[in-house]
Amino acid sequence: VLVVFAISMSVLYSQKSRALSDLAIETQAKTAALAAQEAEAAAKQEVIDTLERWFTAPDPTKGSGKDVTVRTIVDKAAASIGDDLADQPRTEAALRRIIGRTYFNLGLWQEAEPHLRRAWEAAAEVEGPDGEMALFAEYSLGVVLRNLGQTDEAEQLLSDVLERARRTLGDQHKRTIETLNALAQVHKLTRNLEAAEPLYREALAAAEALAEPDPSLLAILRGNLGEVLAMQGQTEEAAGLLRGSVEALEQDKGPDHPNAARARLRLGLLLKQTGKPDQAEAEFRRAVEVLERTLEPTHNDLLAARLYLASLLDETDRADEARPLYASIVASAEVALPAAHPALAWYRHLYGRNLLNAGQLAEARPLLEQAVEGLQGANHPRAVDAMRTLLRLYEALGEDDLADDIRQQLPTDDG
């Protein structure tokens, strides 16, 4: 009997111990979850308090004026955030993401890059690299690097985000779809169109399959796919996609929305490609008009719109009309882009070539020399085109030694 009693007590004690152990584990889990919730709530409140300080700081009664721009506020916020939140990574990640995205939306990518990079690092530190905040920050950084011309790192980051998003969110999550689109854009920039097209098609198919499809996202994806198809000569399918994109965005966002203007630019490029310059010019002018009213003067999309219009004017014997557009593009790009960005070098080449053709040799020279230096430094395929233009300039100036030096650098089939 004693043996049976002892065994029974042992079993009961073991069960009670397991129950206590399970209770302790459950209690620890609840405590940890509560602590995480409290930390997240505190971080959210800190974000709210910090944003309130930033956006209520301008006070005309204290001499700061009433016409304070978003740029002014975000610049002050960017300068103060390091001191304010050094020991609060969750809050720092959220605020740096806001600052970085604000700079991005203003077209100020150089300013956006360090904040988005730190936001990604801080978010990964708090919630791990698969966390939603970390994924969004890494995605945003990849897009900024793409726009800055740092396509190798952009491709690496966006490929990483895509793998994580597929695994943690699924193929039909909006973040996954947006990442497919962004990665395809990197491939388009590097002229890897065979890699870009299937990514665009996958993104579009996933967006169409969403339970609640986003009309604007669908229109943008159709426009992006149409642009790549046009670049590959598939103009018939491209035309349907591009016209549909314009119509859908104007219906969803209104005709004066920047996204509708961007869609018009793509349609204009196709019209130009298919021998319809008058229709293309109308689309370009409409896009420039909208973007000049809605974007910062240094925004890349506005630079692109002016460039498309200037190039068309140049090609249709209206170089004098194109010249002020080229001048404004170079001036804005010198503010918005890094000195070594190949796009800035190409803009200088186009403006310098326009001046050369007009006989303004002295004005063309520094632009063309800087263009060649920038494109060669970036190992850009258009460097040869810029060198040929610079050779023409040196020949016109009678600079025989400099002209011979350029000839020696050109491919042998240039003679």
N, C-alpha and C positions, 0 to 999 in steps of 0.2 A: 504493500500500500504506500509506504514511504517512497519507494522507488517511483511508483506511478505518480505520486504527488510531486516529487522532485522534477520528474520529466515534464509534467503539466506546467509547473511553475516556470521551468526553463523555456518551454515553448511560448508561454504567455509573455515572459520577459523579452524573449527574442522578437515576438510580434510587436510588443510595446516599443522596443528599441528601434525597430524598423519604422514604426509609425512616427516615433519622435524624430528619427533621422529624416524621413520623408517630409515631416512638418517643418523641420529646420531648413531643408533644401527649398521647400515651397516658400517659406518665410523669407529666406535669402533672395530668392528669385523676385518675390513681390517687392522686397526692399530695394533691390537693384533697379527693377522697373520703375518704381516710384521715384527713386533718385534720378533716373534718366529723364523721366517726365518733368521733374522739378528743374533739372538742369536745362532741359529744352525750353521750358516755360520762362525760366530766368533769362536764357539767351534771347528768346523772342522779345521779352520786355526790354532787355538791354538794347536790342536792335531798334525797337520803337523809340526808346528814350534818346538814343544817339541820333536817329533820323530827325527827331523833333528838334534837337539842339542844332543840327546842321541847317535845317530848312527854316527855322525861326530866327536864326542869327542875323540875317539882313534886317536892319531896323532903320528906317529913314529918320527917326527922331534922334538917332545916335550917329548920323552922318554917313551911314553906309549906302544911302540911296534907295529909291523904290524900284528901279529898273535893274534888278540883279538877275543875271542869266543863270541857267542851269550849269553852264561851264564854270562860272565863278563859284557856285556852291560846291560842285563836285571837286574842284581843285582844292578848296579849303578842306573838304572832308578827306581827300586823299592825303593831304599834308598832316592831318591830325591823327589818322587812324592808328598809326604805328605806336604812338605813345599811349593812346587810350585803351588799347585792347591786347597788349602784348601777352597777357596771361589768360586770355579768354578765347581759345581757338574756335569754339563753336560760333560765338558772336562775330569774331573777326572774319571767319569764313563767309558768313552771311553778308556782312557789310562790304567786304572786298568784292564779293560777287556783284552786289548792287552797284558799287563804284565802277567796276570793270565793265558791266553791261551798259551802264550809262555812257561811259566813254565810247564804247563800241557803237551804240546807237547814234552818237554824235559823229561817228566816222573817225574817231581819234584812237587808232589802234595801238600806236606806240604807248600811249598813256594807259590803255586798257590792259596790255599784256602783263605787267608785273603784278597788278592786283588780281587778275584771274589766276595767275600762276600760284600766288600765295593762297588764294581762296581754295584752290584745289588741294594744296599741301595741307592746309588747316582742316579742311573737311575730311580728308583721308585719315588724318591723325585722330579725329574725333569718332568717325563712324565707319572707317575702313574704306578701301577704294571702291567697293561695290555699293556704297551708300548713295542715296538719291542726290544729296547735295554735292558729293564728290564727283559723281558722274556728270552732273550738269556743269560744274566748274571746269572739269577736264574737257568736256565738249566745247564749252565757250572758248577756252584757251586754244583748242585746236582750230576753231573757226578764225580767231584773231590771227594766229600764226599763218594760216592760209592767206588771209588778206594782206599780211605783211610780206608775203612771198617766201616764207620759210616752209616750203611745201614738204620737205622731208620729215621734219618734226611734226607738222600738222597731220600728215598721213599716219605717222606712228601713233599719235595720240588718238586720233579719230578711229583708227582700226582697233585700238585697245578699248575705247568706249563702246564700239559696236559689239565686240565680243562679250563684254560685261553686260551690256544692255540686253542682248539676245538671251543670255543665260539667266539674268535676274528679273527682267521685265517681260521678255517674250518678243516674238517677231512683230506682233501687231500693236506694240506700245508706241505712243507718239514720240518718245525719246529715241527709240530704235529707228523709227522712220526718219526723223530729223537727222540722225547721225548718218544713215545711209545717204541722204541727200548731200550732207556736208562733205562726206568722203568722196562722193561722185564729183563734187565741184573741184576738189583737189586734183583728181584725175583729169578733169576737163582743163584745168589751168596748165597742167603739164603735158597736155595734148595726148594723154593716154585715153583716147575716146572709146576704145574697145573695152576698157575697164570701167569707164564711167557709165556707159549705156545700160548694162545689166543692173547696176546699183540703182539707177534712176527708175528702171522698170520695176524692180523689186519694191522700192519705196512707194511707187504709185499704186501697185497692186495691194500692198498692205494698207495704204491709206484708204483705198476704195472699200476694203473689207472691214473697216472699223464699224462698230455698232452705231456710232454717231459721227459720220464723216465730217471733216472740217472743210468747208467749201474753199477757203483761202489756201489751205495747205494743198488741196487737190489741184487748184489752179496753178500754184507755184511749181509743183512737181511736174505737171503737164508742160508748163512753159520751159522748165529746165531740160526735160527730155526732148522737147521739140527743138531746142537750141542745139543739143548734141547731135540729133539726127540731121539737122540742117548742115552742121559742120561736116558730116559724113556724106553729104549729097543726097540724103533721103528726104527730098524737099516736099513730096506730096503728103506723107504722114506728118512731117514737121509743120506744115501750113495749118492743118486741122487742129493740131495741139496748140499752136501759138495763138491762133485766132480765138479758140475756145478759152485759153488762159486769160486773154485780155477781157473778153466778154464776162467771164465769171468773176474776175477781180473787180471790174467796174460795177458789177451788180452787187457784189458782197461788200466791197469797201468804199465804193464811190469813185467817180472818174478822176478825182484829184488826189487819190491816195498814192504814195510812193510805189507800192507794189504794182498798181495798175500801170504806172509809168514805166517801171522796169519791164513789165510784160510787153509794152509797146516798143521798147528798145529791141527786144528779141525779134519781134515781128518785123520791125524795120530792117534789121540785119538780113532776114530772109528775103524781104522784098528787094533789097539792094542786090543780094546774091542772085536773085532770079530775074534781074534786068528790069526792075521797076523803080528807078531812082526817085521819081517824083512822089510816089506813094511812100517810099522809104523816108524821104525828107520830111513829109508831113508827120509821120510817126515820131521821128527824132525830135522835131521842133515841139511837138506836143509834150513829149517826155521831158525835154529840157525845161519847158515852161513850168510843169508841175514840180519837178525836182528842185528848181531854183526857189520855189515858194515854200517847200516843205522840208528841205534838208539844209544842213550846214554847208557853207561854201566849199569846205575842204572834203566833203563826203565823197567817197570813191564812186558811188553810183552817179552822182552829178558830174564828176570828172569824165566818167565813161560816156555819159549821154552827150556831153559837149564834144568829146573826141569823135564819136560816131558822126555827129553832124559836121564837124570841121573836116573830117576825112572825106565825107561825101561832097562838101563844097569844093574841096581841093581837087577832087577827081572830076568835077563837072565845070572846070575852068572858072571857079570863083574863089581863087586863092586869097584875094584881098579881103573877102568876107570871112574867110576861115581864120585869117591871121590873129585877130583879137581873141578868138576862141582858144587858139593854141596858147596865146600869152596867158590867158586866165587859167588854163589847165596847168601849165608849168608853175605858175605862181602858187596855186593852191596845193599842188603836189609837193612842192618844196617845203610847205608847212606840215602836210599830213603824213608824208612818207619818210622812211629812213633815207639818209643820203645815198646809201648803196642799193636801194631798191631798184630792180631792173625796170619797173614801170616808169619810174621817174626818168631814167635814162632814155627810155623809148619816147616819152613825151618830149624831151629835149630834142631828140633826133627829128621828130616830126615838125616841131616848131622851127628848128634850125634849117631843115630842108625847105620849108616854106619861105623863109627869109632868103636862102640861097637862090631859089628860083626867081625871087623878086629882085635879085641883084644887090641885096643888103648883106654884103660879104662880112663886114666887120661885126655886125650884130649876130650873124650866123655862126661865126667861128667858135666862140666859147661854148655855145650850146652843143655844137657837133663834136667838139673835142671832149666835153664832159660826157656826152652820150656814148661815144666809143669806149672811153675809160670805164664807164659804169657797166656797159653790156659785156665787155671783155672780162671785167672783174667777176661778173656773175656767170661767166661761161655760157652766155645766152645765145641761142641760135640766130637771133636777129643782129648780132654784133657785126656780121659780114655786111648786112644791108647798110648799117650805120657807117662802116668803114668805106664803102663805095661812095656814100654821100660826102664823107670827109675828103676823100680823094678828089672828087669834083671841085670841092672848095679850094684845096691846095693848088690844083691845076689852074683854077681861075685866078688865084692870087699870085701865080708864078713861083710858088714855093716848091721848087723841083726836088730838093733833098727830102722834104717831108712827104711829098707825093711818092717818091721812090720807096721810102720806108713803108708806107701803107701798101704799095703794090707787092712788096716782098711778103707781107703778112696775109694777103688775100689768097684764096684757093687758086691753084694753077690754071683752072679753066677761065679765070677772069683776065688772063693775059698780062 
